[in-house]
């Protein structure tokens, strides 16, 4: 998974039927310090992200998995909204948190709960 920040949305009047009802958001990839890296991309939104949210996104075949059993033709999907980041010095994460390796340190994030 990759980190990113939602920077906008995309409206398409004509699109594949599998994308009907799906939100498309513009995402700027960021590093573990939330510094922009690379070019922005369009992601389908599975998690309900909002403008300015830090998110986790995935690319490729796995990007369609959150929409199973339907087949959504997507190359990139937002799969989580990050509440906070914690750069751990070792691989031990606080209980109840997931980790993804970004560079040398372990990156620990908790997902936001939306009301």
N, CA and C atoms as a LAMMPS dump frame, in Angstrom:
ITEM: TIMESTEP
0
ITEM: NUMBER OF ATOMS
345
ITEM: BOX BOUNDS ff ff ff
-5.0000000000000000e+02 5.0000000000000000e+02
-5.0000000000000000e+02 5.0000000000000000e+02
-5.0000000000000000e+02 5.0000000000000000e+02
ITEM: ATOMS id mol type element x y z
1 1 1 N 0.826 -1.175 0
2 1 2 C 0 0 0
3 1 3 C 0.871 1.239 0
4 2 1 N 0.291 2.328 -0.429
5 2 2 C 1.005 3.59 -0.55
6 2 3 C 0.245 4.684 0.188
7 3 1 N 0.977 5.67 0.685
8 3 2 C 0.355 6.82 1.325
9 3 3 C 0.038 7.884 0.296
10 4 1 N -1.017 8.646 0.533
11 4 2 C -1.372 9.75 -0.341
12 4 3 C -2.244 10.742 0.404
13 5 1 N -2.463 11.892 -0.217
14 5 2 C -3.367 12.909 0.322
15 5 3 C -4.406 13.209 -0.752
16 6 1 N -5.678 13.227 -0.365
17 6 2 C -6.753 13.556 -1.296
18 6 3 C -6.675 15.056 -1.588
19 7 1 N -6.568 15.397 -2.894
20 7 2 C -6.428 16.804 -3.27
21 7 3 C -7.568 17.297 -4.157
22 8 1 N -8.507 16.438 -4.479
23 8 2 C -9.628 16.867 -5.307
24 8 3 C -10.493 15.699 -5.729
25 9 1 N -11.499 15.985 -6.543
26 9 2 C -12.349 14.919 -7.05
27 9 3 C -12.505 15.05 -8.55
28 10 1 N -13.039 14.003 -9.146
29 10 2 C -13.169 13.935 -10.588
30 10 3 C -14.612 13.584 -10.922
31 11 1 N -15.188 14.285 -11.869
32 11 2 C -16.543 13.993 -12.325
33 11 3 C -16.452 13.525 -13.772
34 12 1 N -17.079 12.398 -14.067
35 12 2 C -17.081 11.859 -15.428
36 12 3 C -18.524 11.619 -15.85
37 13 1 N -18.941 12.235 -16.928
38 13 2 C -20.314 12.051 -17.394
39 13 3 C -20.489 10.726 -18.127
40 14 1 N -19.432 10.256 -18.76
41 14 2 C -19.482 8.971 -19.454
42 14 3 C -18.367 8.094 -18.882
43 15 1 N -18.756 6.905 -18.388
44 15 2 C -17.77 5.999 -17.787
45 15 3 C -18.265 4.563 -17.881
46 16 1 N -17.405 3.622 -17.589
47 16 2 C -17.744 2.211 -17.576
48 16 3 C -18.881 1.966 -16.576
49 17 1 N -19.803 1.075 -16.898
50 17 2 C -20.938 0.789 -16.018
51 17 3 C -20.501 0.363 -14.622
52 18 1 N -19.364 -0.305 -14.509
53 18 2 C -18.869 -0.752 -13.208
54 18 3 C -18.5 0.401 -12.29
55 19 1 N -18.302 1.573 -12.859
56 19 2 C -17.94 2.749 -12.062
57 19 3 C -19.15 3.589 -11.667
58 20 1 N -20.351 3.18 -12.085
59 20 2 C -21.552 3.919 -11.72
60 20 3 C -21.694 3.925 -10.209
61 21 1 N -21.834 5.115 -9.645
62 21 2 C -21.975 5.25 -8.199
63 21 3 C -20.663 5.267 -7.435
64 22 1 N -19.548 5.082 -8.12
65 22 2 C -18.24 5.098 -7.464
66 22 3 C -17.671 6.511 -7.49
67 23 1 N -17.106 6.942 -6.349
68 23 2 C -16.443 8.241 -6.291
69 23 3 C -15.033 8.111 -6.843
70 24 1 N -14.615 9.087 -7.601
71 24 2 C -13.256 9.126 -8.137
72 24 3 C -12.57 10.356 -7.547
73 25 1 N -11.45 10.147 -6.865
74 25 2 C -10.742 11.228 -6.192
75 25 3 C -9.341 11.386 -6.746
76 26 1 N -8.859 12.613 -6.748
77 26 2 C -7.498 12.919 -7.162
78 26 3 C -6.605 12.815 -5.934
79 27 1 N -5.55 12.006 -6.027
80 27 2 C -4.666 11.725 -4.896
81 27 3 C -3.23 12.098 -5.238
82 28 1 N -2.58 12.814 -4.332
83 28 2 C -1.158 13.133 -4.446
84 28 3 C -0.397 12.133 -3.584
85 29 1 N 0.425 11.248 -4.177
86 29 2 C 1.233 10.352 -3.355
87 29 3 C 2.157 11.162 -2.44
88 30 1 N 2.342 10.686 -1.207
89 30 2 C 3.215 11.346 -0.236
90 30 3 C 4.117 10.308 0.413
91 31 1 N 5.225 10.781 1.012
92 31 2 C 6.099 9.879 1.762
93 31 3 C 5.654 9.836 3.219
94 32 1 N 6.408 9.14 4.068
95 32 2 C 6.027 8.996 5.475
96 32 3 C 6.023 10.311 6.246
97 33 1 N 6.634 11.359 5.682
98 33 2 C 6.616 12.697 6.293
99 33 3 C 5.546 13.594 5.67
100 34 1 N 4.684 13.001 4.867
101 34 2 C 3.583 13.679 4.178
102 34 3 C 4.062 14.702 3.154
103 35 1 N 5.266 14.484 2.605
104 35 2 C 5.821 15.332 1.549
105 35 3 C 5.449 14.714 0.201
106 36 1 N 4.928 15.537 -0.701
107 36 2 C 4.497 15.057 -2.015
108 36 3 C 5.647 14.38 -2.758
109 37 1 N 5.311 13.264 -3.411
110 37 2 C 6.279 12.567 -4.266
111 37 3 C 5.532 11.986 -5.451
112 38 1 N 6.063 12.196 -6.624
113 38 2 C 5.425 11.683 -7.82
114 38 3 C 4.256 12.529 -8.294
115 39 1 N 3.608 12.025 -9.335
116 39 2 C 2.492 12.731 -9.958
117 39 3 C 1.17 12.318 -9.312
118 40 1 N 0.206 13.238 -9.255
119 40 2 C -1.126 12.876 -8.757
120 40 3 C -1.765 11.81 -9.646
121 41 1 N -2.693 11.047 -9.069
122 41 2 C -3.39 10.014 -9.807
123 41 3 C -4.846 9.976 -9.378
124 42 1 N -5.673 9.329 -10.182
125 42 2 C -7.086 9.183 -9.874
126 42 3 C -7.287 7.832 -9.202
127 43 1 N -7.983 7.839 -8.061
128 43 2 C -8.281 6.609 -7.317
129 43 3 C -9.787 6.482 -7.13
130 44 1 N -10.293 5.263 -7.247
131 44 2 C -11.666 5.024 -6.816
132 44 3 C -11.644 5.05 -5.289
133 45 1 N -12.761 5.403 -4.694
134 45 2 C -12.794 5.592 -3.238
135 45 3 C -13.673 4.551 -2.574
136 46 1 N -13.06 3.611 -1.89
137 46 2 C -13.791 2.591 -1.155
138 46 3 C -14.038 3.022 0.291
139 47 1 N -13.194 3.893 0.835
140 47 2 C -13.194 4.205 2.264
141 47 3 C -14.017 5.435 2.654
142 48 1 N -14.464 6.231 1.714
143 48 2 C -15.209 7.441 2.05
144 48 3 C -14.302 8.599 2.426
145 49 1 N -13.179 8.733 1.732
146 49 2 C -12.201 9.79 2.033
147 49 3 C -12.741 11.165 1.664
148 50 1 N -12.18 12.166 2.339
149 50 2 C -12.554 13.562 2.103
150 50 3 C -11.331 14.351 1.655
151 51 1 N -11.559 15.513 1.085
152 51 2 C -10.471 16.373 0.645
153 51 3 C -9.536 16.669 1.825
154 52 1 N -8.23 16.487 1.624
155 52 2 C -7.238 16.741 2.656
156 52 3 C -6.87 15.528 3.493
157 53 1 N -7.657 14.443 3.424
158 53 2 C -7.348 13.242 4.203
159 53 3 C -6.056 12.59 3.729
160 54 1 N -5.288 12.061 4.68
161 54 2 C -4.169 11.181 4.355
162 54 3 C -4.757 9.781 4.232
163 55 1 N -4.43 9.094 3.155
164 55 2 C -5.049 7.791 2.869
165 55 3 C -3.988 6.754 2.508
166 56 1 N -4.409 5.483 2.539
167 56 2 C -3.625 4.388 1.981
168 56 3 C -4.314 3.996 0.694
169 57 1 N -3.529 3.811 -0.353
170 57 2 C -4.092 3.386 -1.627
171 57 3 C -3.275 2.238 -2.178
172 58 1 N -3.921 1.418 -3.005
173 58 2 C -3.209 0.32 -3.653
174 58 3 C -3.439 0.428 -5.15
175 59 1 N -2.595 -0.25 -5.879
176 59 2 C -2.607 -0.153 -7.34
177 59 3 C -2.599 -1.561 -7.936
178 60 1 N -3.082 -1.658 -9.16
179 60 2 C -3.041 -2.922 -9.884
180 60 3 C -4.282 -3.766 -9.649
181 61 1 N -4.133 -5.039 -9.83
182 61 2 C -5.255 -5.971 -9.709
183 61 3 C -5.942 -5.869 -8.351
184 62 1 N -5.15 -5.683 -7.308
185 62 2 C -5.684 -5.595 -5.948
186 62 3 C -6.602 -4.396 -5.755
187 63 1 N -6.495 -3.396 -6.609
188 63 2 C -7.321 -2.192 -6.49
189 63 3 C -8.804 -2.493 -6.683
190 64 1 N -9.148 -3.585 -7.354
191 64 2 C -10.562 -3.918 -7.551
192 64 3 C -11.107 -4.818 -6.446
193 65 1 N -10.256 -5.387 -5.598
194 65 2 C -10.695 -6.33 -4.561
195 65 3 C -11.717 -5.755 -3.577
196 66 1 N -11.6 -4.486 -3.116
197 66 2 C -12.597 -3.988 -2.159
198 66 3 C -14.019 -3.958 -2.711
199 67 1 N -14.179 -4.028 -4.026
200 67 2 C -15.501 -3.936 -4.638
201 67 3 C -16.085 -5.301 -4.979
202 68 1 N -15.409 -6.387 -4.581
203 68 2 C -15.888 -7.742 -4.883
204 68 3 C -17.252 -7.942 -4.247
205 69 1 N -18.136 -8.686 -4.844
206 69 2 C -17.957 -9.581 -5.977
207 69 3 C -18.118 -8.898 -7.334
208 70 1 N -18.464 -7.602 -7.358
209 70 2 C -18.558 -6.923 -8.649
210 70 3 C -17.158 -6.63 -9.163
211 71 1 N -17.049 -6.449 -10.448
212 71 2 C -15.757 -6.156 -11.058
213 71 3 C -15.723 -4.692 -11.479
214 72 1 N -15.018 -3.889 -10.692
215 72 2 C -14.876 -2.466 -10.982
216 72 3 C -13.551 -2.267 -11.708
217 73 1 N -13.576 -1.688 -12.902
218 73 2 C -12.332 -1.484 -13.656
219 73 3 C -11.543 -0.299 -13.093
220 74 1 N -10.709 -0.57 -12.119
221 74 2 C -9.933 0.493 -11.489
222 74 3 C -8.472 0.094 -11.389
223 75 1 N -7.594 1.065 -11.559
224 75 2 C -6.162 0.824 -11.463
225 75 3 C -5.619 1.225 -10.098
226 76 1 N -6.344 2.101 -9.381
227 76 2 C -5.907 2.544 -8.061
228 76 3 C -7.142 2.786 -7.197
229 77 1 N -7.072 2.346 -5.934
230 77 2 C -8.211 2.468 -5.021
231 77 3 C -7.746 2.913 -3.641
232 78 1 N -8.499 3.833 -3.045
233 78 2 C -8.274 4.223 -1.658
234 78 3 C -8.885 3.13 -0.795
235 79 1 N -8.053 2.504 0.066
236 79 2 C -8.53 1.384 0.879
237 79 3 C -8.586 1.711 2.371
238 80 1 N -8.025 2.846 2.799
239 80 2 C -8.082 3.23 4.214
240 80 3 C -7.833 4.716 4.36
241 81 1 N -8.389 5.275 5.424
242 81 2 C -8.137 6.662 5.793
243 81 3 C -7.243 6.628 7.024
244 82 1 N -6.124 7.33 6.958
245 82 2 C -5.147 7.307 8.05
246 82 3 C -5.496 8.374 9.077
247 83 1 N -5.584 7.963 10.324
248 83 2 C -5.874 8.878 11.418
249 83 3 C -4.595 9.549 11.896
250 84 1 N -3.536 8.761 12.067
251 84 2 C -2.239 9.307 12.481
252 84 3 C -1.139 8.359 12.048
253 85 1 N 0.062 8.899 11.913
254 85 2 C 1.242 8.119 11.54
255 85 3 C 2.21 8.111 12.708
256 86 1 N 2.879 7.002 12.881
257 86 2 C 3.9 6.886 13.919
258 86 3 C 5.061 6.121 13.309
259 87 1 N 6.229 6.735 13.225
260 87 2 C 7.404 6.056 12.7
261 87 3 C 8.066 5.3 13.84
262 88 1 N 7.971 3.987 13.792
263 88 2 C 8.534 3.139 14.837
264 88 3 C 9.994 2.836 14.537
265 89 1 N 10.818 2.835 15.577
266 89 2 C 12.238 2.547 15.419
267 89 3 C 12.473 1.061 15.164
268 90 1 N 11.554 0.212 15.655
269 90 2 C 11.696 -1.226 15.423
270 90 3 C 10.387 -1.767 14.865
271 91 1 N 10.346 -3.058 14.655
272 91 2 C 9.174 -3.667 14.039
273 91 3 C 8.019 -3.848 15.012
274 92 1 N 8.201 -3.605 16.298
275 92 2 C 7.132 -3.774 17.278
276 92 3 C 6.157 -2.624 17.219
277 93 1 N 4.891 -2.911 16.889
278 93 2 C 3.882 -1.885 16.811
279 93 3 C 2.999 -1.943 18.05
280 94 1 N 2.428 -0.798 18.435
281 94 2 C 1.455 -0.817 19.509
282 94 3 C 0.298 -1.739 19.155
283 95 1 N -0.282 -2.388 20.143
284 95 2 C -1.362 -3.331 19.918
285 95 3 C -2.541 -2.672 19.225
286 96 1 N -3.154 -3.393 18.278
287 96 2 C -4.327 -2.887 17.584
288 96 3 C -4.018 -2.013 16.389
289 97 1 N -2.748 -1.877 16.018
290 97 2 C -2.401 -1.049 14.88
291 97 3 C -1.755 -1.911 13.811
292 98 1 N -1.961 -1.515 12.562
293 98 2 C -1.371 -2.223 11.442
294 98 3 C -0.103 -1.506 11.01
295 99 1 N 0.81 -2.221 10.398
296 99 2 C 2.054 -1.6 9.945
297 99 3 C 2.294 -1.912 8.483
298 100 1 N 2.902 -0.984 7.803
299 100 2 C 3.354 -1.173 6.432
300 100 3 C 4.746 -0.564 6.358
301 101 1 N 5.668 -1.266 5.747
302 101 2 C 7.026 -0.759 5.682
303 101 3 C 7.138 0.299 4.603
304 102 1 N 7.672 1.442 4.969
305 102 2 C 7.931 2.534 4.039
306 102 3 C 9.371 2.937 4.27
307 103 1 N 10.253 2.626 3.332
308 103 2 C 11.668 2.905 3.542
309 103 3 C 12.211 2.013 4.644
310 104 1 N 13.117 2.539 5.459
311 104 2 C 13.742 1.757 6.511
312 104 3 C 12.854 1.554 7.745
313 105 1 N 12.21 2.619 8.275
314 105 2 C 11.43 2.42 9.497
315 105 3 C 10.085 1.775 9.215
316 106 1 N 9.468 1.222 10.253
317 106 2 C 8.119 0.69 10.12
318 106 3 C 7.151 1.858 10.259
319 107 1 N 6.13 1.859 9.445
320 107 2 C 5.129 2.92 9.466
321 107 3 C 3.874 2.349 10.102
322 108 1 N 3.422 2.959 11.168
323 108 2 C 2.249 2.472 11.874
324 108 3 C 1.143 3.501 11.723
325 109 1 N -0.036 3.052 11.363
326 109 2 C -1.159 3.965 11.169
327 109 3 C -2.417 3.364 11.744
328 110 1 N -3.291 4.199 12.232
329 110 2 C -4.606 3.753 12.67
330 110 3 C -5.636 4.377 11.746
331 111 1 N -6.673 3.64 11.462
332 111 2 C -7.695 4.131 10.542
333 111 3 C -8.695 4.997 11.285
334 112 1 N -9.164 6.06 10.611
335 112 2 C -10.177 6.94 11.185
336 112 3 C -11.519 6.221 11.24
337 113 1 N -12.243 6.486 12.285
338 113 2 C -13.61 5.989 12.362
339 113 3 C -14.527 7.155 12.039
340 114 1 N -15.385 6.966 11.06
341 114 2 C -16.301 8.028 10.637
342 114 3 C -17.638 7.835 11.341
343 115 1 N -18.21 8.94 11.769
344 115 2 C -19.52 8.88 12.435
345 115 3 C -20.617 8.764 11.402
